[in-house]
Amino acid sequence: MKDWFHYRQRLTPYLFLAPALIILGLTVFWPALQAFYLSFNRYEYDLTQTPQWVGLANFQRLSQDPVFWQTLRNTLLYLVGVVPILAIAPLGLAILVNRQLRFITWYRAAFYTPVIISMVVAGIAWRWLYAENGLLNQFLRPLGIEPIPWLTHPSWALNSVMAVTIWKGLGYYMVIYLAGLQSIPQELYEAAAIDGSDGIRRHWDITVPLMRPYLFLVAVISAISATKVFEEVYIMTQGGPRNSSKTIVYYVYEQAFRNLEISYACTIGLVLFLIILTLSLINLKLSSQTRSL
């Protein structure tokens, strides 16, 4: 009887986890295994046919696909252009709104508003702002600057989409930093002021070191989000012009749902999974090193 009681105690947590594990298994793990299997098969066009095993043929095709390499380059550029700004700028905003000022709640709400706006609505609005006769070019015209082809020129399209991602993510990461700032004891700043550390220097001496775990967290979350960017590209540029703004996720969508090359899309998705896994492992490594300091 005693053994049965201990057995039930050990089994109870798994019974609570079972519903979530079943849902995850059916919606995440099983589709992921299927995608992994299909990446070694040919499964395209006629989806009623049985997948045909082709081994590494899809990966060989991937290595010779210039569009894939361009989308990979665009995705890496997205990482380099978006992540540093989203890791640093929201911290400055959080410090700004973490003060006892009049109407501070309204300031916080104003910075956070872009987060709650649907990406579809935001993308359409920014596409209108970026138009040749849009608001941005209307502001530049009195300065003698010719209309800039924000979304229709290869040199501008990707940067223009990056700006929307940054605009939409600032408020979200600001809230994460704000939670971290409010956990820092005020006595530390008072002690720093006695030692002569004030103004910007006190944030460099106290805020940045204590916020390091949050900085790593935001950097990794924003990096993973940047590798998975899709809505902005789909709504604003459709990957153009000349694939200049096409990212890996958009290329997966294009191959799977436009060209019906499911197995090839799964191969691209596997590469994307490895990139995200690498970023996650880097996060775990850096987090463990930060905790040991």
Disulfide bonds with the S-S distance in Angstrom:
none
